[in-house]
Amino acid sequence: MSSLLTSFDLSVRSWYVVVIACLLSFCSIQETQAGFTVISQDLFNLVAVPGPAGSDDFERLTDILNPLQTTSTAQVGENIASSTYDFSWLEDIGIGDFNTTFSHQMRNSPGIRTVTDLAFFIETDVDLVVTLNGSLDYSHTPGDETQFLFGASIRDLDTSALLFSEGMEGGNADLLPASGTLSFDGTVVLPAGGLYRFLAVLDADDLAEPNPGIYDANGFANISIRPVPEPQALLFVLFGASATILRRPR
């Protein structure tokens, strides 16, 4: 029995040596191999009132710092397209979070249009898993010709394939309810060595004339990037396996 226990103890020690070696090796690879590179970003808000007496306001951000925490607003009178950006990323280990909130409002302006649009481009060095989720609550004066478009997409620019694409519509102009919630959610794996474009947009307009009412739209779009497999996942698997061995009947 003693020899069996000794043999078991040795096997456990050997297992821990293997686990530690794998972890050190994996961490070394993660530290030396870049995950992705952000090529460019283009974020803008627009408020436009068309017609002879129309006017517009436009704010665009293209010189993006990392991290980015800022608010951007375009406004004409009481008509507003505003957004907040909370972006940060670690290219060397393939981690990024791109979180945006949207806030649009229209107040009695015929033919008004409000737009928030964000786009960014990345090149991948390793396989990445991307999680997208967003939600928008909207409402407008019932009966007005108001419409909302809310959605996100990821396109592989090497093949032009859409890897993710969800766009939702709302509003009476599209024969849809005057109030409601639009949302998207999904997960996509981006293969290494590709160039990808990310888009998220909120586009709202009121075509009603001559007596338009009001509309409001508020929501968010979050995009999370992680390596495949995640370092934490491997850690849990390895230590889970070691715990299983230790729990074997002796």
C-alpha positions in Angstrom: 0.0 0.0 0.0 2.8 2.4 0.9 4.4 1.8 -2.6 1.1 2.5 -4.2 0.7 5.8 -2.3 4.2 6.8 -3.1 3.6 6.1 -6.8 0.4 8.1 -6.6 2.1 11.1 -4.9 4.8 11.0 -7.6 2.2 11.0 -10.4 0.5 14.0 -8.8 3.8 15.9 -8.5 4.5 15.0 -12.1 1.1 16.3 -13.1 1.7 19.6 -11.4 5.0 19.9 -13.1 3.3 19.5 -16.5 0.5 22.0 -15.5 3.1 24.6 -14.5 5.2 24.0 -17.6 2.1 24.4 -19.8 1.0 27.6 -18.1 4.5 29.1 -18.3 4.7 28.2 -22.0 1.3 29.5 -22.8 1.8 32.7 -20.9 5.1 33.2 -22.7 3.4 32.8 -26.1 0.6 35.2 -25.1 3.2 37.8 -24.0 5.2 37.7 -27.2 2.5 37.2 -29.9 0.3 40.2 -30.7 -3.4 39.7 -30.8 -4.6 42.5 -33.2 -3.8 45.9 -34.4 -6.3 48.8 -34.6 -5.9 50.3 -38.0 -8.3 53.3 -37.8 -11.5 54.5 -36.2 -14.2 56.9 -37.3 -16.9 58.1 -34.9 -19.4 60.8 -35.7 -22.7 62.4 -34.7 -25.0 64.3 -37.1 -28.1 66.4 -36.7 -29.6 67.6 -40.0 -32.7 69.7 -40.7 -33.1 69.7 -44.5 -34.8 72.4 -46.7 -34.2 76.0 -47.7 -34.0 77.2 -44.1 -32.4 74.0 -42.8 -29.2 73.7 -40.8 -27.0 70.9 -39.5 -24.3 70.1 -36.9 -21.7 67.5 -37.3 -19.0 66.2 -34.9 -16.4 63.6 -36.0 -13.6 61.9 -34.1 -10.9 60.2 -36.1 -7.7 60.8 -33.9 -8.6 58.2 -31.3 -6.5 57.8 -28.1 -6.3 54.6 -26.2 -8.1 54.6 -23.8 -10.9 56.7 -25.1 -13.4 58.1 -22.6 -15.4 61.0 -24.0 -18.8 62.4 -25.0 -19.6 63.7 -28.5 -22.6 65.8 -29.3 -24.2 67.3 -32.4 -27.1 69.7 -31.8 -29.4 72.0 -33.7 -31.9 73.7 -31.4 -33.5 71.0 -29.2 -32.5 68.3 -31.7 -29.6 66.3 -30.4 -27.5 63.3 -31.4 -25.1 62.5 -28.5 -22.9 59.5 -27.6 -20.4 58.5 -25.1 -17.4 56.3 -25.9 -15.6 54.1 -23.5 -12.9 52.3 -25.5 -9.7 50.6 -24.4 -7.6 47.8 -25.8 -4.4 45.8 -25.3 -3.2 44.8 -28.7 -0.3 42.6 -27.5 -2.6 40.2 -25.7 -5.6 40.5 -28.0 -8.1 42.2 -25.5 -10.3 45.1 -26.4 -13.6 46.7 -25.1 -15.5 49.2 -27.3 -18.6 50.4 -25.5 -20.8 53.2 -26.8 -24.1 54.8 -25.5 -26.5 56.6 -27.7 -29.0 59.4 -27.0 -31.1 61.0 -29.7 -33.9 63.5 -29.4 -36.1 65.5 -31.8 -38.3 68.3 -30.9 -40.9 69.6 -33.4 -38.6 70.0 -36.4 -39.9 68.8 -39.8 -37.7 66.4 -41.7 -35.1 66.1 -38.9 -32.5 63.4 -39.0 -30.1 62.3 -36.2 -27.3 59.9 -36.7 -24.6 58.3 -34.5 -22.2 56.1 -36.5 -19.0 54.3 -35.4 -16.6 52.3 -37.4 -13.2 50.8 -36.7 -10.8 48.5 -38.5 -8.5 45.8 -37.0 -6.0 43.3 -38.4 -5.8 40.0 -36.5 -2.6 38.2 -35.6 -4.3 35.4 -33.7 -7.8 33.9 -33.7 -10.1 36.2 -31.8 -13.6 35.8 -30.3 -15.9 38.9 -30.6 -19.0 39.4 -28.5 -21.5 42.0 -29.5 -24.6 43.2 -27.7 -26.8 46.3 -27.9 -30.2 47.6 -27.0 -32.2 50.7 -27.8 -35.4 52.0 -26.3 -37.3 54.4 -28.7 -40.6 56.3 -28.7 -42.2 59.0 -30.8 -45.5 60.9 -31.2 -48.0 58.3 -32.4 -49.0 58.7 -36.0 -45.8 60.6 -37.0 -43.8 59.3 -40.0 -40.9 58.5 -37.7 -38.4 55.7 -38.3 -35.4 54.2 -36.4 -32.6 52.0 -37.6 -30.3 50.4 -35.1 -27.7 47.7 -35.6 -24.2 46.4 -35.9 -22.0 44.4 -38.4 -18.6 42.9 -38.9 -17.2 42.4 -42.4 -14.2 40.5 -43.5 -12.6 43.0 -45.9 -10.4 40.3 -47.6 -13.4 38.3 -48.7 -16.2 40.9 -48.4 -18.2 38.4 -46.3 -20.5 39.6 -43.6 -19.6 37.7 -40.4 -22.2 39.4 -38.3 -25.1 41.6 -39.4 -28.1 42.6 -37.4 -30.2 45.7 -38.2 -33.6 46.4 -36.6 -36.2 49.0 -37.6 -38.9 50.7 -35.5 -41.4 53.5 -35.8 -44.7 54.3 -37.6 -43.0 55.2 -40.9 -42.1 51.5 -41.2 -45.6 50.4 -40.1 -44.1 49.4 -36.7 -45.0 50.5 -33.2 -44.4 54.1 -32.0 -42.4 52.8 -29.1 -40.4 49.7 -28.4 -37.0 48.1 -27.8 -34.5 47.0 -30.5 -31.6 44.7 -29.6 -28.9 42.6 -31.1 -26.6 39.9 -29.6 -24.0 37.6 -31.1 -20.6 36.0 -31.0 -18.1 35.7 -33.9 -14.7 34.1 -34.3 -12.3 36.1 -36.4 -9.5 34.0 -37.9 -5.9 35.2 -37.7 -4.4 37.1 -40.5 -7.5 39.0 -41.6 -8.6 42.6 -41.9 -12.1 43.4 -40.4 -14.4 46.3 -40.3 -16.8 46.9 -37.3 -19.8 49.1 -37.6 -22.6 50.2 -35.2 -25.2 52.8 -36.0 -28.3 54.6 -34.7 -30.2 56.4 -37.5 -33.5 58.2 -36.8 -35.6 60.6 -38.7 -39.1 62.2 -38.7 -40.6 62.8 -42.2 -43.8 64.4 -40.8 -44.8 67.8 -42.1 -45.9 70.4 -41.4 -46.5 69.5 -37.7 -44.0 66.9 -36.5 -44.0 65.8 -32.9 -41.1 64.5 -30.9 -38.9 61.4 -30.6 -36.4 59.9 -28.2 -34.0 57.0 -28.6 -31.5 55.9 -25.9 -29.4 52.7 -25.8 -26.0 51.2 -26.0 -23.7 49.0 -28.2 -20.9 47.0 -26.6 -18.2 45.1 -28.5 -15.7 42.8 -26.6 -12.6 41.2 -28.2 -10.7 38.3 -26.6 -8.1 35.8 -27.8 -9.1 32.2 -28.6 -8.6 30.3 -26.3 -8.7 32.8 -23.5 -5.8 32.4 -21.0 -8.2 32.2 -18.1 -10.1 29.4 -19.8 -7.0 27.3 -20.2 -6.1 28.0 -16.6 -9.4 26.7 -15.3 -9.2 23.6 -17.5 -5.8 22.6 -16.4 -6.4 23.1 -12.7 -9.8 21.5 -13.0 -8.1 18.4 -14.4 -5.6 18.4 -11.6 -8.3 18.6 -9.0 -10.1 15.7 -10.7 -6.9 13.6 -10.3 -6.6 14.5 -6.6 -10.1 13.5 -6.0 -9.6 10.0 -7.4 -10.3 7.2 -4.8 -7.1 6.0 -3.2 
